[in-house]
Amino acid sequence: MELHRYRFTSVWDFTRPPDEVFAVLRVVDDWPLWWPGVRRVRRVDEQSGAFLLRSLLPFDLDLTITGAFEDTESRVLRGEVGGDLEGVSGWIVRPHGTGSRAVLEQDMVARKALIRRLEVPFRPLFRANHYLLTYRGHRGLKAWLDGGHEAHSAREDDRRSGTRSQ
């Protein structure tokens, strides 16, 4: 095992069809609206973006995803990650039962100095932090797919107009 390497596979099941799940995942600019740990996304160009992530631990991860590969027919998203973590990350969305399954695979090497310094004693905590980040993302996407985006849009409209929804 390489000391600073992290490999994660997160499996998210949904009652929604695969095309609907993939359609939301591919709009990375909206991730902060439904994924609590994604604090900010800034589009750099058509093939890359800058992300600010934070889970439970009191530090941020600044990441860039470049060389994005998207195959809408196969429902695959992949990109090369740089910044505080380096490696590859990608989604595959497939039919599963009457709904769908989204699998997030990540193979990363920690480059952030804080993580590298505290690797040995805190590795289990770093893994738990990642688990919480993805768990909250799964819950957020489920809520978004089940109409949460409509509630969010209504709150944004109310905020702009100065009214409140019940």
N, C-alpha and C positions, 0 to 999 in steps of 0.2 A: 504494500500500500504506500503510495506516495503521500508524504505527510500533509501537504497542503491541498490535496485533491479531494473534491467532493463529487460524488455521483448520486443523483436523486432521480427517482421515478415516482411521479404523483399521478394517481388514477382518480379521475373525477367522473362519476356517473350522473346522467341527467335523464329526465323523462321527455325532454325535447328531442326532435330529430337532429341528426348530425349536421345537416346543412345550416340549421338555425344556430347551433352552438358554434360552428366554425365561423359563421358570419359575424358573431360578436367577438370572438377571439382575434380575428384578423384586423379589427379596428383598435389597434394598440393605443391610439390617442384617447380612447374612452376607458381604458383600464382603471384609471384612478376613480372613476365614477362608481365602479362596482367592486374593486379589489382594494380593501383598506390598507394593505401594506405598500401599494404602489402610490407613492406620494405625488409624483410628478412624472409626466412624459412630455418630452419636447422633440418634435420631429426635426431631424437634421436635414434629411432629404428623402427622396422616394424609397431608398433602400436602408435607411438607418435612423435611429432615434436614441435619445439620452433618457435614462430612467433614474429616478431616485426612489430607493426602497428602504423601508424600515418595518421591522416586526416588533417583537417585545424588547429585545436588547437595545440599550440606549446609544446606538450608532446607526448611521445611514450607510447604504451602499450606493455608490455612484457607478452606473453601468452604461455602456453603449452597446447597442446591438446593430451590427452592420452586415452587409452582404445577405440581407434577408432573402430567403427563398420561400416562395408561396406557390403551392399547387392546389388550386381550388377544386379541381376534379377529384383529387385524392384526399383533399382536406388535410394538407400538411403545411406547417409553418416551421421554418428553421432559420437560425441566425448565429453569427459569431459574436460572442460576448467579449467585451473588453472593459477596462477600468479596474474597479476594486476586485472583480472576479474576471477570469479569462477562461474561455472555452466555447462550448456549443450548447445551445438550448433549442428545444423544438417541441411542437405540438403535433399530435396525430389524433384526428377525430374519426371515430368509426361507429357504425350501428352497434347497439348492444341491447338485446332484448327488444322491448318496444320503444326504446329511447336511444341514447348514445353514450359513448365513453370517450372522454378526452384524456389522452396520456401526455404528460409533460415530462420530457427526459432532459436531464441536465448533466453535463460533465464539465466541471469547473475546477480551476486552480485559484486559490485565494492569493490575491496580490496586495490587499489592504494590510498595512503594517501591523495594525492592532490585532487582526485575526491571526496573522503569522506568528506574532509574539506570544499570543495566548493559546495557540493551537493545542498543545498537549493537555493542559488541565481543563480546557473549556470546550474541546471538540464535541462532547455529548450535548452541551448547551447550545453550541452553534447549530447542530443538527436539529435539536428541538425547536430552535428559533425558526429554522427553515420550514419545519413541519407546520408550525403555527401560521407562518406566512401563507403557505399553500392551502391550509385548512380554511383560513378566512377568505382566501380567494375563491375557493370552491363554493363556500356558503354564499359569498357575494354574487357570484355568477348565477347560482341557482335562483336567488331572489330577483336578480336582474331579468333573467329569462321568464320568470313567473310574474312579470309586470312591474318590477321595481324600476325599470327605466321610465315607465309612464309616471310613476309617483315622483321620481327624481325630476322629470321634465316639468311636472306641475309645480313642484317646490321652486324650481328655478324661475318659472314664469311668475309665480307669486312674489318671489324675492325681487324680481325686476320691477313688478308693478306695485309693490308695497302692500299686497294683500296676503292673507293666510288661508291655506286649505284646511279643511276639517278632516 
